[in-house]
């Protein structure tokens, strides 16, 4: 009996992991190639950079200076707009817009497993401090060589922009921002047989239910 329960637990954990890790990648960046983007800073200043990307290790902005990859200080950045996606900074991590419902929206932060990354790459990443305060970007240099040898799961972390605030997509966190009737609506959506906290369609359906 104990053996059967242990086997069932392993299967359930495996299913949960598969649901959370939507894809695997050998690339340390969101895009395969660096591309043009418009960066918006905390004082409203905008700057266009022809070679930018998003670092999947920590959700920070990367850009090329010569042949060197530079990691920006996210405390100064509020948004990054690529030609195909718009990102905003949530807790100093870049989150892209998935969909919107009126003034509310669903955002996603993609990150690979940090512990796996550090374990596999601890001898392959060189970091040195640089300061480009004139450009409002404090940076560190990042050596990305050798990372293609490792294939890691990418986890999607979802946030709602709800009534002007970013809320982590989690039952308890969302409920804290809802009035009684909206909490009732949330429970109805959660009770649907195909509802899932890692399914975009489910999360948009829930956002519609709790939006005015």
N, C-alpha and C positions, 0 to 999 in steps of 0.2 A: 504493500500500500504506500509506504514512504517512498519507494523507488518510483512508483507511478506519479506521485505528487511532485517529486523532484523533476521528473521528465516534463510534466505539464508546466512547471514553473519555468524551466529552461525555454520551452517553446513559446510561452507567453512573453518572456523577456526578449527573445529573439524577434518576435513579431513587433514588440514595442520599439526595439532598436531600429528595425527596418522602416517602420512608419516615421520615426524621427529623422533618420538619415535618408534624405530623399535621393541623393546622388553621391557618387564618389569622383574624386578628381586627382590628377597628378599636378595640376597647375596651382601655384600659390596665390593666384589672382582671379578676380571675378571674370575678367575678359582675357582671352588668349593673347591679344595684342593690345598695347597701349593705344589710347585714342583720345581725341579732343574732348574737352569738357569745360564748362563754365563753373567756376568756384565762387560761392558766395560766402563772405566772411561775416563775423559777428557785428561789425560796424556798418554793414550794408554794402561794403566795397565788393566789386566783382572783378574776377580775373580769369582770362581764358588761357588754358594750357593745352598744347597740342599732344602731349604724351602723358596721359594719366590712367590710373587703374585703381581698383579696390583690393586691399590686402585681406585675404580670407583668414589670416591668423587672428586679426583683432578688429577687422572692419574699418581700418584706417585708410586714408587716401595715400596712394603712391603716385609719384611722378618721376620722370626721367630728367636728370641733369647731366647732359653728355651721355655717357654709357652707364652712369650710376643710378640705381633706383633709390629714390629718397622717400622716406616716410614722414608725412606731415604731422604736426602737432594738432590734434583734432579739437583742442580747446578754442581755436580761432575760427573753425569752419562750421557753418550751419547748413549748407546745401551744396550738392554737386550735380550738375545737369549734363548728362551725356546725350548723344543724339537719339538714343532709343529708350533711356530710362532716366528718371529723376530720383535722386537720393537726398535724404535729409539726415542730419546727425541726431541720433538718439543715444544718450549716454556715451557720447563721443565715438559712436559706431555708425557707419553709413548704412542706412536702410532704404531700400527702393520701394517706390509706390507700386502696390499690386492692383488695387482698385479703390474706387471711392463710392460713397453713398451720401449724396448731398454734401454737407460740409465735413462729414466723417470719412475716414479712410482706413485701409488696411496696408500696413508696411511690413517688409520682411528684411531681416538681417541674416546673411549667409556667412557661417563660420565653420571651419573645420576644427576637429578636436585638437585643442591646444596642447594637451599632455602628449599626444602622439606626435604632434609637430615638434615639440621641444625635444622629445626623446630621440627622434630620428635625425633631427637637424642641428643638434647642439654643437657639432663640430664643423658645420657648414655655413653658419650665419655669422658675419662680422658686423658689429654695430659700433659706430663712432658718432659722437655728438657734434652737430653743426647748428648754427643759428643764422637764419635768414629773416630776422625780425623786420627788416625794411620791406620785405615782401609779405609780411604778416604770416609767414609759415616757418615755425621752428621745426627742424627736421632731424632725423637720423638717417644715416645711410644703411641700406640693407643689401646684403649679398644674396641673390636668389639662385646662385649656381648650385647644381646638384640636387635640386628639389624634385625633378621629374622622376627620380627613382622611387618615389613613395606615392602610393595611392591611398587617399584618406577620405573618410566619409564627410560629407558636408551637411551640417545641421541648419535647419531654417528656424529662426526665432521670430515670432510674429508679434506685432504691436498694432493696436488701434490708435488712430488719432480720433479721440472721442470728446466732443464738446470742447475742443481746443486743447486737450491734454493727451499726452501719449500714455497709453495704458498697456501693460504687458498682457498678451492674450492668454489668460489663465482664469479659471472660473472665479476664484476668490478675489483676484485683482479687479476683474470686471464688475463683479457684484458690488464692490465698495463704491463704485461710481454710478450705480443705478438706483432709481426710485423703486418702490415696491412693485408697481405694475410692470416695470421693465424687467425686474428680476423674475417675475412670473413668466414673461415672454421668453426670457433666456432659458428657463427650465423646460419650457415646451419644445424649444428648438433642440436642446441637448437630449431630450427624450426620443427624438426621431431615430429610427433604426440605422440610418446611414450617416448620422452625425459623427464627425471626427475633428479633434483639435488640431490635426496636422493636414486637413484637407481645405484648400482655398475656398472651394464652393461652399462648404459648411460654414467657414468663418465669415464669408460675405453674407450668407443667409442669416447668420446670427446678428451681424452688424445692421442689416436691414430691419430686423425685428426690434432691436433696441434703439434705433434712431427715430427721431421725431418726424 
